Amino acid sequence: MSISNNILHHIENFTSQRDKELLAFSLLKSIRDILSPIRTSILTLNGQDEPTMEISLSNGESCEYRYQDIRVPESTRASLDYINTWHLDELMKAHDDQYTSFHVLQQSRQLNQYLIITLDNKPGRSESYIIKGMLSIYSNFSSLLAEAQTDELTGLMNRKTFEESIVKLYQGSAFKDDNDTRSNWIAIIDIDHFKVINDSAGHLYGDEVLIHMSRILRQTFRQDDMLFRFGGEEFVILMRDLTREQCATMLNALLTNVQSIVMNNLSPITISAGVCEFQNDTFHVTLMDQADQALYYSKKNGRNRVTFYDEIVAAGLAKSNHVEHGDIDLF
């Protein structure tokens, strides 16, 4: 394949993706095919400069996703600090007969994301030019993809992306150790008496409450937790790799944090939540129904509280409605 056809092939692959992680993998694979690097990775840091996700590709097709226990070498930290201090888009560092190039993919108050490429040889001018062009295409298409998947008012993921995201949970849970006490969790959040806010203060105030709510959600949950606005005042959270106690702690922290929202002439804002444990042999519509039953119990029993589905089943207040996937491919 000629160089021009090879580049066109990679551009076609970029623009065929409809998933941010697959798009990132496509970028890493393209970099590998063009430069034959020792290693390529995309590193994401949160607003406190803590690593929250790393996607890496070494020799071979296997792409590794890491959300916890991410080790960032001091030399890498120093290079990223240098980039941020001098507001650079890229940086090349030589060490131990190797070259590492750093490229800024995204920068904001919420997160910084970098492409890191380690090579045996310094890339030539033509290779560098090609990489810059591909990063520009990646950045533009990533922005378009984010807009399509984002709720316009709150900036959270929208309902259309929920099924794609929950498929990832099914795929990840297939490799879960049965002895691991951590699990994935689905929570449905509802703002209490939201209709009263809209009716008494107006829809502009209602929209402002939703914007404040999205901010609190981002501050309370981790980078790899998935936050959705389902419409109206309803939000859904997919939480990965938490014990039951950790899940309860985060949701109770959300209850407290939401009450910090202060708006003129409005009573303190509160929320109700229903949560269930993710089961990889249970259809996601069933899981959503379980979380919704738990939410209904919270709303009928004083609001401003978190209810776990299994608690109301154990108390005889709800019936278990476990429905397995079976042999039908629903996705």
C-alpha positions in Angstrom: 0.0 0.0 0.0 1.4 3.4 -1.0 2.0 6.1 1.7 -1.0 8.2 0.4 -3.3 5.2 0.3 -2.1 4.1 3.8 -2.9 7.6 5.2 -6.4 7.6 3.5 -7.0 4.2 5.0 -6.3 5.5 8.5 -8.4 8.6 8.0 -11.3 6.3 6.8 -10.8 4.2 9.9 -11.0 7.3 12.2 -14.2 8.6 10.7 -15.9 5.3 10.9 -15.7 5.1 14.7 -18.7 6.1 16.9 -17.1 5.4 20.2 -14.4 7.5 21.9 -12.3 4.6 23.2 -12.4 2.9 19.8 -11.4 6.2 18.2 -8.5 6.4 20.6 -7.5 2.8 19.8 -7.7 3.7 16.1 -5.3 6.6 16.6 -2.8 4.5 18.5 -3.0 1.8 15.8 -2.4 4.4 13.0 0.6 5.8 14.9 2.0 2.3 15.3 1.6 1.5 11.6 3.3 4.7 10.5 6.1 5.0 13.0 6.6 1.4 14.4 7.1 2.8 17.9 8.2 0.9 21.0 5.0 2.0 22.7 2.1 4.5 22.3 -0.4 5.6 24.9 -3.0 8.1 25.6 -2.9 9.4 29.2 -5.7 11.3 30.8 -5.3 13.3 34.0 -8.1 15.0 36.0 -8.2 18.6 37.2 -6.0 17.6 40.1 -3.4 16.1 37.8 -4.2 12.6 38.9 -4.1 9.9 36.2 -7.6 8.6 35.6 -7.2 6.6 32.4 -4.5 5.2 30.2 -4.9 3.5 26.8 -1.8 1.8 25.6 -0.6 -0.2 22.6 2.7 -2.0 22.4 3.8 -4.5 19.8 0.8 -6.5 18.6 -2.9 -5.8 18.3 -3.7 -5.9 22.0 -4.9 -2.6 23.4 -4.8 -2.2 27.2 -7.2 0.1 29.1 -6.3 1.0 32.6 -8.5 3.1 35.0 -6.7 2.3 38.3 -3.2 1.9 39.6 -1.8 4.0 36.8 1.9 4.7 37.2 3.3 7.8 35.7 7.1 8.0 35.7 8.7 11.1 37.1 10.4 11.9 33.8 6.9 11.9 32.1 5.5 14.1 34.9 8.4 16.5 34.3 7.7 16.6 30.6 4.0 17.2 31.0 4.6 20.0 33.6 7.0 21.6 31.1 4.3 21.5 28.3 1.8 23.1 30.6 4.1 25.7 32.0 5.2 26.9 28.5 1.8 26.2 26.8 3.2 23.9 24.2 1.3 21.6 21.9 4.1 19.0 21.7 7.5 18.1 23.1 10.3 15.7 22.0 12.6 14.3 24.7 15.7 12.1 24.2 16.8 9.6 26.8 18.7 6.3 26.8 19.0 6.1 23.0 15.2 6.5 22.8 13.0 9.4 21.8 9.6 10.2 23.5 7.3 12.6 21.9 4.4 14.2 23.9 1.3 15.7 22.1 -1.6 17.5 23.7 -4.9 16.0 22.7 -7.2 17.9 25.0 -6.8 20.5 27.8 -9.5 21.9 30.1 -10.2 22.5 33.7 -11.7 19.1 34.0 -9.0 17.0 32.3 -5.8 17.0 30.3 -5.1 14.3 27.7 -1.8 13.5 26.0 -0.6 11.2 23.3 2.8 9.7 24.3 5.0 7.9 21.7 8.3 6.2 22.5 10.6 5.5 19.5 14.0 4.0 18.7 14.7 6.8 16.3 13.8 10.4 16.0 11.0 10.8 13.4 11.8 12.6 10.2 10.2 15.8 9.0 7.7 14.0 6.7 6.7 11.6 9.5 6.2 14.4 11.9 4.1 16.3 9.3 1.9 13.2 8.8 1.4 12.7 12.6 0.4 16.4 13.0 -2.1 16.0 10.2 -3.6 12.9 11.8 -3.8 14.5 15.2 -5.7 17.4 13.7 -8.2 15.1 12.1 -8.5 13.0 15.3 -9.1 16.2 17.3 -11.7 17.5 15.0 -13.6 14.2 14.7 -13.3 13.6 18.5 -15.0 17.0 19.0 -17.8 16.1 16.6 -18.3 12.8 18.3 -18.4 14.3 21.7 -21.1 16.8 20.5 -23.2 14.0 19.2 -23.0 12.1 22.5 -23.4 15.0 24.8 -26.5 16.6 26.4 -26.5 20.2 25.2 -27.6 21.8 28.5 -25.5 19.9 31.0 -22.6 18.6 29.0 -23.2 15.0 30.4 -23.6 12.1 28.1 -27.0 11.8 26.5 -29.5 9.0 26.5 -28.5 7.8 23.0 -25.1 6.8 24.2 -26.4 4.8 27.2 -26.8 1.4 25.4 -23.3 1.7 23.9 -21.9 2.4 27.3 -23.7 -0.5 29.0 -22.5 -2.9 26.4 -19.0 -2.0 27.5 -19.9 -3.0 31.1 -21.2 -6.4 29.9 -17.9 -6.9 28.0 -15.8 -5.9 30.9 -17.7 -8.0 33.4 -17.1 -11.1 31.3 -13.5 -11.0 32.5 -14.3 -10.2 36.1 -12.9 -12.4 38.9 -15.7 -14.1 40.8 -13.9 -13.6 44.1 -13.5 -9.9 43.5 -15.7 -7.9 46.0 -15.9 -5.0 43.6 -18.7 -4.7 41.2 -20.4 -2.3 38.7 -23.4 -0.4 39.8 -26.3 1.4 38.1 -28.0 4.4 39.9 -30.9 6.5 38.8 -31.0 10.0 40.3 -34.1 12.2 40.4 -34.2 15.8 41.6 -36.9 16.1 44.3 -39.9 18.4 43.5 -38.3 19.6 40.3 -41.8 20.4 38.8 -42.4 22.8 41.7 -39.1 24.6 40.9 -40.1 25.0 37.2 -43.7 26.1 38.1 -42.7 28.5 40.9 -39.4 30.0 39.6 -39.6 29.4 35.9 -37.8 27.1 33.5 -34.7 29.3 33.4 -34.2 28.6 37.1 -34.9 24.9 36.4 -32.2 24.9 33.7 -29.8 26.5 36.2 -30.5 23.8 38.7 -29.8 21.1 36.1 -26.4 22.8 35.2 -25.5 23.0 38.9 -26.5 19.3 39.3 -24.2 18.2 36.4 -21.3 20.1 38.0 -21.9 18.4 41.4 -22.0 15.0 39.6 -18.7 15.6 38.0 -17.1 16.7 41.2 -18.5 13.7 43.2 -17.7 10.8 40.8 -14.6 9.6 39.2 -13.3 10.2 35.7 -14.2 6.6 34.6 -17.7 6.7 36.0 -20.3 7.4 33.3 -22.8 10.2 33.8 -25.9 10.6 31.7 -28.8 13.0 31.6 -31.8 10.9 30.6 -34.1 13.8 30.2 -35.9 16.2 32.4 -34.6 16.0 36.0 -33.5 12.3 35.7 -29.8 11.3 35.6 -28.2 7.8 35.4 -24.8 6.9 36.7 -22.8 3.8 35.7 -20.0 3.1 38.4 -17.2 0.7 37.7 -15.2 -1.5 40.1 -16.6 -0.4 43.5 -17.4 -2.4 46.6 -21.0 -1.9 47.9 -19.6 0.3 50.7 -17.7 2.5 48.3 -20.8 2.8 46.1 -23.0 3.8 49.1 -20.4 6.3 50.3 -20.2 8.0 46.9 -24.0 8.3 46.5 -24.4 9.6 50.1 -21.7 12.1 49.4 -23.8 13.2 46.3 -26.8 13.7 48.6 -24.7 16.1 50.8 -23.0 17.9 47.9 -26.3 18.6 46.1 -27.6 20.5 49.1 -24.7 23.0 48.6 -26.6 24.3 45.6 -27.9 27.7 46.7 -30.4 29.7 44.6 -32.4 32.7 45.5 -36.0 32.1 46.8 -35.6 28.3 46.4 -35.7 25.7 49.1 -32.5 23.6 49.5 -32.2 21.2 46.5 -32.4 17.5 47.3 -32.3 14.3 45.3 -33.6 10.7 45.5 -31.6 7.7 44.2 -32.2 4.1 43.4 -29.3 1.7 42.8 -28.7 -1.9 41.8 -25.7 -4.1 41.3 -24.8 -4.8 37.7 -25.2 -8.5 36.7 -23.7 -9.6 33.4 -26.3 -12.3 32.9 -29.2 -9.9 33.3 -30.7 -7.8 30.5 -30.0 -4.1 31.0 -33.7 -3.2 30.8 -34.3 -5.4 33.8 -31.4 -3.7 35.7 -32.9 -0.3 34.9 -36.2 -1.5 36.2 -34.6 -2.6 39.4 -32.9 0.7 40.0 -36.2 2.5 39.2 -38.1 0.4 41.8 -35.4 1.4 44.3 -35.8 5.1 43.3 -39.6 4.9 43.6 -39.1 3.6 47.2 -36.8 6.5 48.0 -39.3 9.0 46.7 -42.2 7.4 48.6 -40.3 7.3 51.8 -39.2 10.8 52.5 -37.0 11.5 49.5 -33.4 12.8 49.9 -32.2 9.2 50.3 -30.4 6.3 48.6 -32.1 2.9 48.3 -30.4 -0.3 47.1 -32.7 -2.6 45.2 -31.6 -5.8 47.0 -32.5 -4.2 50.4 -36.1 -3.7 49.4 -36.2 -7.3 48.0 -34.8 -8.7 51.2 -37.4 -6.7 53.2 -40.2 -8.2 51.0 -41.0 -4.7 49.6 -40.2 -5.7 46.0 -40.0 -8.9 44.0 -36.9 -10.0 42.3 -37.4 -9.7 38.5 -34.1 -11.4 37.4 -34.4 -12.0 33.6 -31.3 -13.5 31.9 -30.1 -12.7 28.4 -30.7 -16.2 27.0 -29.4 -17.0 23.6 -30.8 -13.9 21.9 -28.3 -11.3 20.9 -30.1 -8.1 21.9 -27.3 -5.7 20.8 
